[in-house]
């Protein structure tokens, strides 16, 4: 064999086809519907088990091919000097951009910068604004004035506005959605918005100036299509406002950028960022504009973060960063893993920064342009998302635009419906948050955060227009409330509430359901163990169905005689239910049952 020859092992075998694979699958299914292998997203998109290559696909044009995304670090310490130290440390150690998070903004988490001109100057003291560093802002309605303060600071330093990479993040629609109130109606808000953008552009800043931010939908539990539709509707509203304010459509186009949440669903996140570019290109085409790659920023999702077992947050955010980067995001911010516990310390901030550096510099994830292009799965999901998001966008437009859709609560109702489905799925174990509703560790050591008290900024502006505020939540919160109840009992009595696991049969017979029961109860902070019931208020029978047939009824009767207040059985009751209930079993726990309702009821039983 010469060096020019290629050894092809696959050439000795017949070419596999999708039909061949389907025949093998059907044989295994034995008459069961093929749909069992499919899954559905919260937008009712179908995810197939196997896809063929999409050979006709074209790459989605976005970030410059081979260029790294901008590594953005949060600056959010309420003390200006400490915030300045954060910023300088991050820039010295690999960050290529900063997001200045002001108190009361969408992602401030109870902390954030003081929105005053003097404090702003202190925060960015020593930061070379014209050295290619990207500066983004997270603003609240009450801190929007900081935009002009920052512009003035650039001029005071003697810098040419065009030399500074400032993304001013003006977003009155997002502020209205999150706060549920506004001092003015949309007509005046749009005029003021256009005037501010026109002023900045006239001063020579190159922008972009306005952000169409979908995080407020994601934070509230919305779906991917809902987040895209809201961001797209916001961008269209800003486009109209800027044109109405005297800017050309081309200038208005360049003034807008997007910001989306990235979560641990890798494929959906990648498809979402790709879909955002396709959707915006459709709007550009409808406006007669030449499509240009729009800037898209990403922030790892708040709603997926957990207070308990927070080191799993590192895994979640790593997947989210990778998905956003592979999906073509131009800039990525990774929330530190301890953010749900308080203000992250330097170690947590370093982990967030270095995770991105490893993905960029060692894994080289940014080297390939649109790596999802041609993947049958990702192309199909992207197209489905585009269709679902465009339909939701049209619904918003038919309601009079995004501001009117917020006033009428159309957006909020749609998001609430999806949020309810998510919470049901978590309660029933269909969706998993490791360390929260699965594999909890009630003896964990809580990592440190900075000793800084939260100070949510007050917005005392007069209110003229109101709407239902979109909540900012984490999906783990209902379980964390149960764990808080357990912590209070521990602090008061020196012991956590307990459930006695009454195991029957041999180790191999009871271990699977005993392990399930332990995870089940400890997800709510109720410690599971053996020994003897000893008057324990809660007990759970654990064994196989075969053992339950012989020993379930007498075991339940014995627990009842021992004074156990509430008896559970791990497993579905089946035909034995009446006999088991007569013997004293009151509740059955099994995969798919309502975990939250059962655990809340357990606390009502506890003394």
ABEGO torsion letter per residue (X at the ends): XBAABBBBAAAABBBBBAAAAAAAAAAAAGGBBAAAABBBBAAGBBBBABBBBBAABBBBBBBBBGBBBBBBBBBABABAAAAAAAAAAAAAAGBABBBBBBBGBAAAGGBEBBBBAAAAAAAABGBBAAAGBBBBBBBBAAAAAAAAAAAAAAAAAGBBAAABBBBAGBBAAAAAAAAGBBABBAAAAAAAAAAAAAAAAAAGBAOBABBBBAAAAAAAGBBAAAAAAAAAAAAAAAAAAAAAAGBBAAAAAAABBBBBBBBABAAAAAAAAAAAAAAAAAAAAAAGBBBBBBBBBBBBBAAABBABGAAAAAAAAAAAAAAAAAAGBABBBBBBAAAAAEBBBAAAAAAAAAAAAAAAAAAGAAABBGAABGBAAAAAAAAAAAAAAAAAAAAAAAAGEAAAAAAAGAAAAAAAAAAAAAAAAAAAGABBBBGAABGBBAABBBBBBBBBBBBBBBBABBBABBBBBBBBBBAAAAAAAAAAAAAAAAAAAGBBBBBBBBBBEBAAAAAAAAAAAAAAAAAAGBBBBBEBAGGBABBBBBBBAAAAAAAAAAAAAAAAAAGBABBBBBEBAEAAAAAAAAAGBABBBBBGBBAAAAAAAAAAABX
